[in-house]
Structures are given as structure tokens and as C-alpha cells.
Amino acid sequence: MSTIKVKSAYKDGQIKLEDLDVVCNKLCKKNNSVLFKLEKYLNKKLLSNPELTEIRDTILTVSGELSRLKDNLVTDGDSNEGLQ
């Protein structure tokens, strides 16, 4: 599979190309830090309430999908036999 790059804008205005897996890893870390910050802000565990548990599960699902994105990507020219 060819290397996929993503344009990333930085606070100083620079735009850099980064590997997809690097970008996904950064997004997973940011996503997971939201869980910590939310628990700290609410001063309670997200598993203590059904609605908060649903928010937690959604955030963790997104993190999981991001971490698997590179492996699940199909680009033009890739064999997609067996995909449904």
C-alpha cells in the first residue's frame, strides 16, 4: 500500500505533511484526553451514569476506528476482492 499523507496545520501557520497513522494516533490521544478532562470537569467517573457511559463509549469507539483506519483504507489500485 502506498503511503498516505495528511496536511496538518500548526498554530504557527505552518502546514506539514504527516503520515496517516501519525495523524490518527494524535487524534486518538486527543480524543482519549477528552475522557480524562470530562471526568475531571464533572468530578465523577463516566461509568457512573448511563448517559455519560454512552458518551464514553462513543468517544472510545471513535478512537478505535481511528486506530484501525490505516489498515481498513482501500485506495484506487488496491485489490478489493472479497470486500462487501
VOVEXVEX-10486 format. One record per residue: residue number from 1; x, y, z of N, C-alpha, C, CB in turn. Coordinates in nm, 3 decimals. Glycine has a CB too. Layout:
// VOVEXVEX-10486
<rec seq="NUM" n_X="X" n_Y="Y" n_Z="Z" ca_X="X" ca_Y="Y" ca_Z="Z" c_X="X" c_Y="Y" c_Z="Z" cb_X="X" cb_Y="Y" cb_Z="Z"/>
...
***
This chain:
// VOVEXVEX-10486
<rec seq="1" n_X="0.085" n_Y="-0.118" n_Z="0.000" ca_X="0.000" ca_Y="0.000" ca_Z="0.000" c_X="0.089" c_Y="0.124" c_Z="0.000" cb_X="-0.096" cb_Y="0.000" cb_Z="0.122"/>
<rec seq="2" n_X="0.052" n_Y="0.223" n_Z="-0.076" ca_X="0.130" ca_Y="0.346" ca_Z="-0.081" c_X="0.110" c_Y="0.425" c_Z="0.048" cb_X="0.089" cb_Y="0.431" cb_Z="-0.204"/>
<rec seq="3" n_X="0.207" n_Y="0.511" n_Z="0.076" ca_X="0.200" ca_Y="0.593" ca_Z="0.196" c_X="0.098" c_Y="0.705" c_Z="0.174" cb_X="0.339" cb_Y="0.651" cb_Z="0.232"/>
<rec seq="4" n_X="0.010" n_Y="0.721" n_Z="0.268" ca_X="-0.092" ca_Y="0.826" ca_Z="0.260" c_X="-0.049" c_Y="0.938" c_Z="0.354" cb_X="-0.235" cb_Y="0.771" cb_Z="0.296"/>
<rec seq="5" n_X="-0.047" n_Y="1.058" n_Z="0.302" ca_X="-0.008" ca_Y="1.176" ca_Z="0.380" c_X="-0.130" c_Y="1.264" c_Z="0.403" cb_X="0.104" cb_Y="1.256" cb_Z="0.307"/>
<rec seq="6" n_X="-0.126" n_Y="1.337" n_Z="0.514" ca_X="-0.234" ca_Y="1.427" ca_Z="0.552" c_X="-0.173" c_Y="1.565" c_Z="0.578" cb_X="-0.313" cb_Y="1.374" cb_Z="0.678"/>
<rec seq="7" n_X="-0.237" n_Y="1.669" n_Z="0.525" ca_X="-0.192" ca_Y="1.805" ca_Z="0.554" c_X="-0.233" c_Y="1.839" c_Z="0.696" cb_X="-0.252" cb_Y="1.907" cb_Z="0.451"/>
<rec seq="8" n_X="-0.137" n_Y="1.884" n_Z="0.775" ca_X="-0.165" ca_Y="1.924" ca_Z="0.912" c_X="-0.125" c_Y="2.069" c_Z="0.931" cb_X="-0.090" cb_Y="1.833" cb_Z="1.014"/>
<rec seq="9" n_X="-0.218" n_Y="2.150" n_Z="0.978" ca_X="-0.191" ca_Y="2.291" ca_Z="1.004" c_X="-0.151" c_Y="2.307" c_Z="1.151" cb_X="-0.315" cb_Y="2.380" cb_Z="0.971"/>
<rec seq="10" n_X="-0.048" n_Y="2.386" n_Z="1.173" ca_X="0.001" ca_Y="2.410" ca_Z="1.308" c_X="-0.034" c_Y="2.551" c_Z="1.351" cb_X="0.153" cb_Y="2.387" cb_Z="1.315"/>
<rec seq="11" n_X="-0.026" n_Y="2.575" n_Z="1.483" ca_X="-0.063" ca_Y="2.705" ca_Z="1.539" c_X="0.021" c_Y="2.818" c_Z="1.481" cb_X="-0.048" cb_Y="2.702" cb_Z="1.689"/>
<rec seq="12" n_X="0.145" n_Y="2.789" n_Z="1.443" ca_X="0.232" ca_Y="2.893" ca_Z="1.389" c_X="0.205" c_Y="2.921" c_Z="1.241" cb_X="0.378" cb_Y="2.853" cb_Z="1.407"/>
<rec seq="13" n_X="0.103" n_Y="2.857" n_Z="1.186" ca_X="0.065" ca_Y="2.880" ca_Z="1.047" c_X="0.129" c_Y="2.787" c_Z="0.947" cb_X="0.098" cb_Y="3.017" cb_Z="1.011"/>
<rec seq="14" n_X="0.223" n_Y="2.706" n_Z="0.992" ca_X="0.288" ca_Y="2.612" ca_Z="0.901" c_X="0.193" c_Y="2.497" c_Z="0.867" cb_X="0.417" cb_Y="2.557" cb_Z="0.962"/>
<rec seq="15" n_X="0.209" n_Y="2.448" n_Z="0.745" ca_X="0.135" ca_Y="2.330" ca_Z="0.703" c_X="0.238" c_Y="2.223" c_Z="0.669" cb_X="0.041" cb_Y="2.361" cb_Z="0.580"/>
<rec seq="16" n_X="0.224" n_Y="2.108" n_Z="0.732" ca_X="0.317" ca_Y="1.998" ca_Z="0.710" c_X="0.241" c_Y="1.875" c_Z="0.665" cb_X="0.398" cb_Y="1.968" cb_Z="0.839"/>
<rec seq="17" n_X="0.311" n_Y="1.790" n_Z="0.593" ca_X="0.255" ca_Y="1.661" ca_Z="0.554" c_X="0.298" c_Y="1.557" c_Z="0.657" cb_X="0.301" cb_Y="1.620" cb_Z="0.411"/>
<rec seq="18" n_X="0.201" n_Y="1.482" n_Z="0.707" ca_X="0.229" ca_Y="1.377" ca_Z="0.805" c_X="0.168" c_Y="1.247" c_Z="0.757" cb_X="0.174" cb_Y="1.415" cb_Z="0.945"/>
<rec seq="19" n_X="0.228" n_Y="1.136" n_Z="0.796" ca_X="0.173" ca_Y="1.005" ca_Z="0.763" c_X="0.035" c_Y="0.991" c_Z="0.828" cb_X="0.268" cb_Y="0.891" cb_Z="0.809"/>
<rec seq="20" n_X="-0.053" n_Y="0.920" n_Z="0.760" ca_X="-0.188" ca_Y="0.899" ca_Z="0.810" c_X="-0.188" c_Y="0.836" c_Z="0.949" cb_X="-0.267" cb_Y="0.811" cb_Z="0.714"/>
<rec seq="21" n_X="-0.101" n_Y="0.736" n_Z="0.971" ca_X="-0.101" ca_Y="0.670" ca_Z="1.101" c_X="-0.056" c_Y="0.764" c_Z="1.213" cb_X="-0.010" cb_Y="0.548" cb_Z="1.097"/>
<rec seq="22" n_X="0.032" n_Y="0.859" n_Z="1.183" ca_X="0.075" ca_Y="0.957" ca_Z="1.282" c_X="-0.042" c_Y="1.049" c_Z="1.318" cb_X="0.195" cb_Y="1.041" cb_Z="1.229"/>
<rec seq="23" n_X="-0.114" n_Y="1.095" n_Z="1.217" ca_X="-0.230" ca_Y="1.183" ca_Z="1.240" c_X="-0.337" c_Y="1.109" c_Z="1.320" cb_X="-0.288" cb_Y="1.234" cb_Z="1.106"/>
<rec seq="24" n_X="-0.366" n_Y="0.986" n_Z="1.281" ca_X="-0.468" ca_Y="0.907" ca_Z="1.353" c_X="-0.428" c_Y="0.886" c_Z="1.499" cb_X="-0.490" cb_Y="0.771" cb_Z="1.284"/>
<rec seq="25" n_X="-0.300" n_Y="0.860" n_Z="1.522" ca_X="-0.251" ca_Y="0.840" ca_Z="1.658" c_X="-0.269" c_Y="0.967" c_Z="1.741" cb_X="-0.103" cb_Y="0.798" cb_Z="1.656"/>
<rec seq="26" n_X="-0.237" n_Y="1.083" n_Z="1.682" ca_X="-0.256" ca_Y="1.210" ca_Z="1.753" c_X="-0.404" c_Y="1.232" c_Z="1.786" cb_X="-0.204" cb_Y="1.328" cb_Z="1.667"/>
<rec seq="27" n_X="-0.492" n_Y="1.203" n_Z="1.689" ca_X="-0.635" ca_Y="1.221" ca_Z="1.712" c_X="-0.687" c_Y="1.128" c_Z="1.820" cb_X="-0.713" cb_Y="1.198" cb_Z="1.582"/>
<rec seq="28" n_X="-0.637" n_Y="1.005" n_Z="1.823" ca_X="-0.676" ca_Y="0.910" ca_Z="1.929" c_X="-0.637" c_Y="0.964" c_Z="2.066" cb_X="-0.612" cb_Y="0.772" cb_Z="1.906"/>
<rec seq="29" n_X="-0.515" n_Y="1.015" n_Z="2.075" ca_X="-0.468" ca_Y="1.069" ca_Z="2.203" c_X="-0.552" c_Y="1.189" c_Z="2.247" cb_X="-0.320" cb_Y="1.108" cb_Z="2.194"/>
<rec seq="30" n_X="-0.582" n_Y="1.278" n_Z="2.152" ca_X="-0.666" ca_Y="1.394" ca_Z="2.185" c_X="-0.805" c_Y="1.348" c_Z="2.227" cb_X="-0.676" cb_Y="1.490" cb_Z="2.064"/>
<rec seq="31" n_X="-0.859" n_Y="1.253" n_Z="2.155" ca_X="-0.992" ca_Y="1.200" ca_Z="2.184" c_X="-0.996" c_Y="1.139" c_Z="2.324" cb_X="-1.032" cb_Y="1.096" cb_Z="2.078"/>
<rec seq="32" n_X="-0.894" n_Y="1.059" n_Z="2.356" ca_X="-0.890" ca_Y="0.996" ca_Z="2.487" c_X="-0.867" c_Y="1.097" c_Z="2.598" cb_X="-0.781" cb_Y="0.890" cb_Z="2.490"/>
<rec seq="33" n_X="-0.794" n_Y="1.205" n_Z="2.569" ca_X="-0.773" ca_Y="1.307" ca_Z="2.672" c_X="-0.904" c_Y="1.378" c_Z="2.705" cb_X="-0.668" cb_Y="1.409" cb_Z="2.625"/>
<rec seq="34" n_X="-0.997" n_Y="1.381" n_Z="2.610" ca_X="-1.129" ca_Y="1.440" ca_Z="2.635" c_X="-1.199" c_Y="1.362" c_Z="2.747" cb_X="-1.216" cb_Y="1.440" cb_Z="2.506"/>
<rec seq="35" n_X="-1.184" n_Y="1.230" n_Z="2.747" ca_X="-1.246" ca_Y="1.149" ca_Z="2.853" c_X="-1.194" c_Y="1.191" c_Z="2.990" cb_X="-1.218" cb_Y="0.998" cb_Z="2.830"/>
<rec seq="36" n_X="-1.062" n_Y="1.203" n_Z="3.000" ca_X="-1.000" ca_Y="1.242" ca_Z="3.127" c_X="-1.048" c_Y="1.381" c_Z="3.170" cb_X="-0.846" cb_Y="1.240" cb_Z="3.115"/>
<rec seq="37" n_X="-1.047" n_Y="1.475" n_Z="3.076" ca_X="-1.087" ca_Y="1.612" ca_Z="3.108" c_X="-1.235" c_Y="1.619" c_Z="3.147" cb_X="-1.061" cb_Y="1.705" cb_Z="2.989"/>
<rec seq="38" n_X="-1.317" n_Y="1.541" n_Z="3.081" ca_X="-1.460" ca_Y="1.540" ca_Z="3.112" c_X="-1.485" c_Y="1.484" c_Z="3.252" cb_X="-1.537" cb_Y="1.458" cb_Z="3.008"/>
<rec seq="39" n_X="-1.418" n_Y="1.375" n_Z="3.286" ca_X="-1.432" ca_Y="1.319" ca_Z="3.421" c_X="-1.383" c_Y="1.419" c_Z="3.526" cb_X="-1.354" cb_Y="1.188" cb_Z="3.433"/>
<rec seq="40" n_X="-1.273" n_Y="1.484" n_Z="3.496" ca_X="-1.219" ca_Y="1.583" ca_Z="3.591" c_X="-1.315" c_Y="1.700" c_Z="3.607" cb_X="-1.080" cb_Y="1.633" cb_Z="3.543"/>
<rec seq="41" n_X="-1.369" n_Y="1.749" n_Z="3.496" ca_X="-1.462" ca_Y="1.862" ca_Z="3.500" c_X="-1.589" c_Y="1.826" c_Z="3.577" cb_X="-1.498" cb_Y="1.906" cb_Z="3.357"/>
<rec seq="42" n_X="-1.642" n_Y="1.707" n_Z="3.550" ca_X="-1.766" ca_Y="1.664" ca_Z="3.615" c_X="-1.742" c_Y="1.613" c_Z="3.756" cb_X="-1.833" cb_Y="1.556" cb_Z="3.533"/>
<rec seq="43" n_X="-1.617" n_Y="1.585" n_Z="3.788" ca_X="-1.578" ca_Y="1.528" ca_Z="3.917" c_X="-1.651" c_Y="1.396" c_Z="3.945" cb_X="-1.607" cb_Y="1.629" cb_Z="4.029"/>
<rec seq="44" n_X="-1.665" n_Y="1.316" n_Z="3.839" ca_X="-1.724" ca_Y="1.183" ca_Z="3.854" c_X="-1.680" c_Y="1.095" c_Z="3.738" cb_X="-1.879" cb_Y="1.191" cb_Z="3.860"/>
<rec seq="45" n_X="-1.685" n_Y="0.966" n_Z="3.760" ca_X="-1.650" ca_Y="0.870" ca_Z="3.655" c_X="-1.761" c_Y="0.864" c_Z="3.552" cb_X="-1.623" cb_Y="0.729" cb_Z="3.715"/>
<rec seq="46" n_X="-1.723" n_Y="0.849" n_Z="3.427" ca_X="-1.823" ca_Y="0.844" ca_Z="3.320" c_X="-1.906" c_Y="0.716" c_Z="3.324" cb_X="-1.754" cb_Y="0.855" cb_Z="3.184"/>
<rec seq="47" n_X="-1.858" n_Y="0.616" n_Z="3.396" ca_X="-1.935" ca_Y="0.491" ca_Z="3.410" c_X="-2.042" c_Y="0.501" c_Z="3.519" cb_X="-1.841" cb_Y="0.375" cb_Z="3.440"/>
<rec seq="48" n_X="-2.049" n_Y="0.616" n_Z="3.587" ca_X="-2.143" ca_Y="0.631" ca_Z="3.698" c_X="-2.284" c_Y="0.667" c_Z="3.654" cb_X="-2.093" cb_Y="0.736" cb_Z="3.793"/>
<rec seq="49" n_X="-2.303" n_Y="0.693" n_Z="3.525" ca_X="-2.432" ca_Y="0.741" ca_Z="3.476" c_X="-2.452" c_Y="0.686" c_Z="3.335" cb_X="-2.438" cb_Y="0.897" cb_Z="3.478"/>
<rec seq="50" n_X="-2.571" n_Y="0.634" n_Z="3.304" ca_X="-2.594" ca_Y="0.575" ca_Z="3.171" c_X="-2.567" c_Y="0.671" c_Z="3.055" cb_X="-2.736" cb_Y="0.526" cb_Z="3.162"/>
<rec seq="51" n_X="-2.606" n_Y="0.797" n_Z="3.068" ca_X="-2.582" ca_Y="0.893" ca_Z="2.960" c_X="-2.434" c_Y="0.921" c_Z="2.943" cb_X="-2.657" cb_Y="1.024" cb_Z="2.987"/>
<rec seq="52" n_X="-2.363" n_Y="0.933" n_Z="3.055" ca_X="-2.218" ca_Y="0.956" ca_Z="3.049" c_X="-2.146" c_Y="0.833" c_Z="2.994" cb_X="-2.163" cb_Y="0.991" cb_Z="3.188"/>
<rec seq="53" n_X="-2.197" n_Y="0.715" n_Z="3.028" ca_X="-2.139" ca_Y="0.591" ca_Z="2.975" c_X="-2.154" c_Y="0.587" c_Z="2.823" cb_X="-2.206" cb_Y="0.468" cb_Z="3.039"/>
<rec seq="54" n_X="-2.268" n_Y="0.633" n_Z="2.774" ca_X="-2.289" ca_Y="0.636" ca_Z="2.628" c_X="-2.190" c_Y="0.732" c_Z="2.560" cb_X="-2.435" cb_Y="0.679" cb_Z="2.596"/>
<rec seq="55" n_X="-2.167" n_Y="0.848" n_Z="2.621" ca_X="-2.069" ca_Y="0.943" ca_Z="2.568" c_X="-1.930" c_Y="0.879" c_Z="2.568" cb_X="-2.069" cb_Y="1.074" cb_Z="2.651"/>
<rec seq="56" n_X="-1.895" n_Y="0.816" n_Z="2.678" ca_X="-1.765" ca_Y="0.748" ca_Z="2.690" c_X="-1.749" c_Y="0.643" c_Z="2.582" cb_X="-1.749" cb_Y="0.685" cb_Z="2.829"/>
<rec seq="57" n_X="-1.851" n_Y="0.560" n_Z="2.565" ca_X="-1.845" ca_Y="0.453" ca_Z="2.465" c_X="-1.830" c_Y="0.508" c_Z="2.324" cb_X="-1.970" cb_Y="0.366" cb_Z="2.473"/>
<rec seq="58" n_X="-1.899" n_Y="0.618" n_Z="2.295" ca_X="-1.887" ca_Y="0.681" ca_Z="2.163" c_X="-1.746" c_Y="0.732" c_Z="2.139" cb_X="-1.989" cb_Y="0.796" cb_Z="2.148"/>
<rec seq="59" n_X="-1.689" n_Y="0.799" n_Z="2.237" ca_X="-1.553" ca_Y="0.851" ca_Z="2.224" c_X="-1.454" c_Y="0.736" c_Z="2.206" cb_X="-1.514" cb_Y="0.935" cb_Z="2.347"/>
<rec seq="60" n_X="-1.469" n_Y="0.629" n_Z="2.282" ca_X="-1.379" ca_Y="0.514" ca_Z="2.269" c_X="-1.397" c_Y="0.444" c_Z="2.135" cb_X="-1.402" cb_Y="0.415" cb_Z="2.383"/>
<rec seq="61" n_X="-1.519" n_Y="0.439" n_Z="2.084" ca_X="-1.544" ca_Y="0.380" ca_Z="1.952" c_X="-1.474" c_Y="0.460" c_Z="1.843" cb_X="-1.695" cb_Y="0.372" cb_Z="1.924"/>
<rec seq="62" n_X="-1.483" n_Y="0.592" n_Z="1.852" ca_X="-1.415" ca_Y="0.677" ca_Z="1.754" c_X="-1.264" c_Y="0.656" c_Z="1.761" cb_X="-1.450" cb_Y="0.826" cb_Z="1.777"/>
<rec seq="63" n_X="-1.209" n_Y="0.648" n_Z="1.881" ca_X="-1.065" ca_Y="0.624" ca_Z="1.896" c_X="-1.026" c_Y="0.490" c_Z="1.834" cb_X="-1.025" cb_Y="0.626" cb_Z="2.044"/>
<rec seq="64" n_X="-1.108" n_Y="0.388" n_Z="1.855" ca_X="-1.080" ca_Y="0.257" ca_Z="1.797" c_X="-1.085" c_Y="0.260" c_Z="1.645" cb_X="-1.178" cb_Y="0.155" cb_Z="1.849"/>
<rec seq="65" n_X="-1.185" n_Y="0.330" n_Z="1.591" ca_X="-1.196" ca_Y="0.340" ca_Z="1.445" c_X="-1.078" c_Y="0.417" c_Z="1.387" cb_X="-1.328" cb_Y="0.407" cb_Z="1.406"/>
<rec seq="66" n_X="-1.034" n_Y="0.521" n_Z="1.455" ca_X="-0.917" ca_Y="0.596" ca_Z="1.409" c_X="-0.792" c_Y="0.510" c_Z="1.409" cb_X="-0.896" cb_Y="0.719" cb_Z="1.497"/>
<rec seq="67" n_X="-0.775" n_Y="0.429" n_Z="1.512" ca_X="-0.654" ca_Y="0.347" ca_Z="1.520" c_X="-0.653" c_Y="0.238" c_Z="1.414" cb_X="-0.641" cb_Y="0.285" cb_Z="1.658"/>
<rec seq="68" n_X="-0.770" n_Y="0.197" n_Z="1.365" ca_X="-0.778" ca_Y="0.094" ca_Z="1.261" c_X="-0.791" c_Y="0.152" c_Z="1.120" cb_X="-0.896" cb_Y="0.003" cb_Z="1.288"/>
<rec seq="69" n_X="-0.802" n_Y="0.282" n_Z="1.108" ca_X="-0.828" ca_Y="0.345" ca_Z="0.979" c_X="-0.724" c_Y="0.310" c_Z="0.873" cb_X="-0.835" cb_Y="0.495" cb_Z="0.995"/>
<rec seq="70" n_X="-0.597" n_Y="0.318" n_Z="0.908" ca_X="-0.492" ca_Y="0.290" ca_Z="0.810" c_X="-0.504" c_Y="0.148" c_Z="0.755" cb_X="-0.353" cb_Y="0.311" cb_Z="0.873"/>
<rec seq="71" n_X="-0.536" n_Y="0.053" n_Z="0.842" ca_X="-0.547" ca_Y="-0.087" ca_Z="0.800" c_X="-0.672" c_Y="-0.113" c_Z="0.717" cb_X="-0.547" cb_Y="-0.178" cb_Z="0.921"/>
<rec seq="72" n_X="-0.774" n_Y="-0.031" n_Z="0.732" ca_X="-0.901" ca_Y="-0.053" ca_Z="0.663" c_X="-0.918" c_Y="0.032" c_Z="0.538" cb_X="-1.014" cb_Y="-0.026" cb_Z="0.756"/>
<rec seq="73" n_X="-0.820" n_Y="0.115" n_Z="0.507" ca_X="-0.829" ca_Y="0.204" ca_Z="0.392" c_X="-0.809" c_Y="0.128" c_Z="0.262" cb_X="-0.728" cb_Y="0.316" cb_Z="0.403"/>
<rec seq="74" n_X="-0.890" n_Y="0.157" n_Z="0.163" ca_X="-0.875" ca_Y="0.100" ca_Z="0.029" c_X="-0.859" c_Y="0.217" c_Z="-0.066" cb_X="-0.999" cb_Y="0.007" cb_Z="-0.011"/>
<rec seq="75" n_X="-0.752" n_Y="0.214" n_Z="-0.145" ca_X="-0.730" ca_Y="0.321" ca_Z="-0.242" c_X="-0.740" c_Y="0.265" c_Z="-0.382" cb_X="-0.592" cb_Y="0.388" cb_Z="-0.220"/>
<rec seq="76" n_X="-0.756" n_Y="0.353" n_Z="-0.480" ca_X="-0.759" ca_Y="0.308" ca_Z="-0.620" c_X="-0.635" c_Y="0.224" c_Z="-0.648" cb_X="-0.766" cb_Y="0.428" cb_Z="-0.717"/>
<rec seq="77" n_X="-0.657" n_Y="0.114" n_Z="-0.713" ca_X="-0.545" ca_Y="0.025" ca_Z="-0.745" c_X="-0.527" c_Y="-0.087" c_Z="-0.646" cb_X="-0.420" cb_Y="0.103" cb_Z="-0.755"/>
<rec seq="78" n_X="-0.582" n_Y="-0.071" n_Z="-0.524" ca_X="-0.575" ca_Y="-0.179" ca_Z="-0.427" c_X="-0.672" c_Y="-0.288" c_Z="-0.468" cb_X="-0.606" cb_Y="-0.129" cb_Z="-0.284"/>
<rec seq="79" n_X="-0.638" n_Y="-0.407" n_Z="-0.434" ca_X="-0.729" ca_Y="-0.518" ca_Z="-0.458" c_X="-0.842" c_Y="-0.509" c_Z="-0.357" cb_X="-0.656" cb_Y="-0.655" cb_Z="-0.449"/>
<rec seq="80" n_X="-0.964" n_Y="-0.508" n_Z="-0.406" ca_X="-1.077" ca_Y="-0.505" ca_Z="-0.314" c_X="-1.160" c_Y="-0.631" c_Z="-0.324" cb_X="-1.164" cb_Y="-0.383" cb_Z="-0.340"/>
<rec seq="81" n_X="-1.097" n_Y="-0.738" n_Z="-0.371" ca_X="-1.168" ca_Y="-0.864" ca_Z="-0.379" c_X="-1.208" c_Y="-0.909" c_Z="-0.240" cb_X="-1.082" cb_Y="-0.972" cb_Z="-0.449"/>
<rec seq="82" n_X="-1.327" n_Y="-0.956" n_Z="-0.228" ca_X="-1.376" ca_Y="-1.007" ca_Z="-0.101" c_X="-1.435" c_Y="-0.899" c_Z="-0.012" cb_X="-1.266" cb_Y="-1.075" cb_Z="-0.029"/>
<rec seq="83" n_X="-1.419" n_Y="-0.772" n_Z="-0.047" ca_X="-1.479" ca_Y="-0.666" ca_Z="0.033" c_X="-1.626" c_Y="-0.655" c_Z="0.000" cb_X="-1.408" cb_Y="-0.531" cb_Z="0.010"/>
<rec seq="84" n_X="-1.706" n_Y="-0.633" n_Z="0.100" ca_X="-1.850" ca_Y="-0.623" ca_Z="0.077" c_X="-1.904" c_Y="-0.502" c_Z="0.147" cb_X="-1.923" cb_Y="-0.747" cb_Z="0.123"/>
***
